[in-house]
Amino acid sequence: MPRQLPTAPPGHVLTNAAVWSADSRWIVYDTRSSVDGSVFDGTRIERVEVATGRIERLYESSQGA
């Protein structure tokens, strides 16, 4: 059965290629303030473990970058 990963705000945007880890355990995405992803203002790149829903932060920009 399909399920949404992750479910918490803010918006989460997938690129159209290479979102899966090599072992197919993780999906990688960036965060954005808009639900539809039209505003590119995210500060984090995260990944979610498909089996558990556990989220890990991979990168966070600082000083307005």
PATORFI-776614 format. One line per 2 residues: number of its first residue (from 1); for each residue x, y, z of N, C-alpha, C. Coordinates in steps of 0.1 Angstrom, whole numbers, padded with zeros to 4 digits. Each point is the difference from the previous one (the first is absolute). Example, Ala and Ser with C-alpha at 12.3 -4.5 7.8 and 13.67 -1.06 7.14 Angstrom:
# PATORFI-776614
1	0132,-0057,0078,-0009,0012,0000,0009,0012,0000 ~ -0004,0011,-0007,0009,0011,0000,-0008,0011,0008;
END
This chain:
# PATORFI-776614
1	0008,-0012,0000,-0008,0012,0000,0009,0012,0000 ~ -0003,0010,-0008,0008,0012,-0001,-0001,0008,0013;
3	0011,0007,0004,-0001,0009,0011,0009,0012,-0002 ~ -0003,0011,0006,0007,0013,-0001,0012,0000,0009;
5	0012,0003,-0006,0012,0001,0008,0007,0013,-0004 ~ 0004,0009,0008,-0004,0002,0014,-0014,0007,0000;
7	-0006,0002,0011,-0013,0006,0001,0000,0014,0007 ~ 0011,0004,0006,0001,0012,0007,0003,0012,-0009;
9	-0004,0012,0003,0004,0012,-0007,0015,0002,0002 ~ 0007,0008,-0008,-0004,0007,-0012,-0002,-0009,-0012;
11	-0001,0006,-0012,-0001,-0008,-0012,0012,-0008,-0002 ~ -0001,-0010,-0007,0011,-0009,-0004,0000,-0002,-0015;
13	0012,0002,-0006,0000,0000,-0015,0010,-0011,-0004 ~ -0004,-0008,-0009,0008,-0011,-0006,0004,0005,-0014;
15	0013,-0002,-0004,0004,0002,-0013,-0006,-0011,-0009 ~ 0002,0001,-0013,-0006,-0010,-0009,0009,-0011,-0002;
17	0012,-0001,0006,0009,-0011,-0002,0009,-0001,0013 ~ 0004,-0013,0002,0010,-0003,0011,-0005,0004,0014;
19	-0012,-0002,0003,-0005,0003,0014,0002,-0012,0009 ~ 0002,-0012,-0005,0002,-0012,0008,0014,-0002,0003;
21	0003,-0005,0012,0014,-0004,0004,0003,-0013,-0008 ~ 0013,-0003,-0001,0005,-0012,-0008,-0006,-0013,0006;
23	-0003,0000,0013,-0006,-0012,0006,-0015,0000,0001 ~ -0006,0010,-0006,-0015,0002,0000,-0006,0001,0013;
25	0007,0004,0010,-0005,0002,0014,-0005,0014,0002 ~ 0006,0010,-0007,-0002,0014,0003,-0005,0007,-0012;
27	-0008,0011,0002,-0004,0010,-0010,0006,0013,0005 ~ 0007,0007,-0009,0006,0013,0003,-0008,0011,-0006;
29	-0002,0011,0008,-0008,0012,-0005,0005,0012,0006 ~ -0004,0012,-0005,0003,0013,0006,-0013,0005,0006;
31	0001,0009,0010,-0012,0006,0006,-0003,0014,-0006 ~ -0012,0003,-0001,-0005,0013,-0005,-0012,0005,0008;
33	-0002,0013,0000,-0011,0005,0008,-0014,-0002,-0007 ~ 0000,-0001,-0013,-0012,-0002,-0007,-0003,-0015,-0003;
35	-0012,-0004,0002,-0004,-0014,-0001,0002,-0005,-0014 ~ -0002,0009,-0011,0002,-0005,-0013,0015,0001,-0005;
37	0008,0006,0008,0015,0001,-0003,0003,0011,-0009 ~ -0009,0009,-0003,0003,0011,-0009,0009,0011,0005;
39	0002,0000,0013,0009,0010,0006,0013,-0007,0005 ~ 0011,0003,-0007,0013,-0006,0004,0007,0007,0011;
41	-0005,-0003,0012,0006,0008,0012,0003,-0010,0011 ~ 0002,-0013,-0003,0003,-0009,0011,0014,0001,0005;
43	0002,-0004,0012,0014,0001,0006,0005,-0014,0003 ~ -0008,-0011,-0003,0005,-0013,0004,-0002,-0010,-0011;
45	0009,-0010,0000,-0001,-0012,-0008,-0001,-0011,0010 ~ -0010,-0008,-0002,-0003,-0011,0010,-0002,-0013,-0008;
47	0000,-0011,0008,-0004,-0013,-0006,-0009,-0007,0010 ~ -0009,-0008,-0005,-0010,-0007,0008,0002,-0015,-0003;
49	0001,-0008,0011,0001,-0014,-0002,-0014,-0006,-0003 ~ -0001,-0007,-0011,-0013,-0004,-0005,-0007,-0010,0010;
51	0007,-0009,0005,-0005,-0010,0009,-0006,0005,0013 ~ 0007,0010,0006,-0003,0005,0013,-0006,0014,0000;
53	0002,0008,-0010,-0004,0014,0000,0010,0009,0007 ~ 0011,-0005,0005,0010,0008,0007,0007,0010,-0009;
55	0001,0012,0004,0006,0011,-0008,0014,0003,0006 ~ 0009,0002,-0009,0013,0005,0003,0004,0012,-0008;
57	0005,0010,0007,0005,0012,-0007,0014,-0002,-0006 ~ 0001,0002,-0013,0013,-0002,-0006,0008,0013,-0002;
59	-0007,0011,-0001,0006,0013,-0002,-0009,0011,0004 ~ 0006,0011,0006,-0008,0011,0004,0008,0013,-0003;
61	-0005,0009,-0008,0007,0012,-0004,0000,0010,0012 ~ 0009,0009,0000,0001,0010,0011,0003,0013,-0005;
63	-0003,0010,0007,0003,0014,-0003,-0007,0005,-0013 ~ -0012,-0005,-0001,-0008,0004,-0012,0003,-0006,-0013;
65	0009,-0010,0000,0003,-0007,-0012,-0010,-0009,-0005;
END
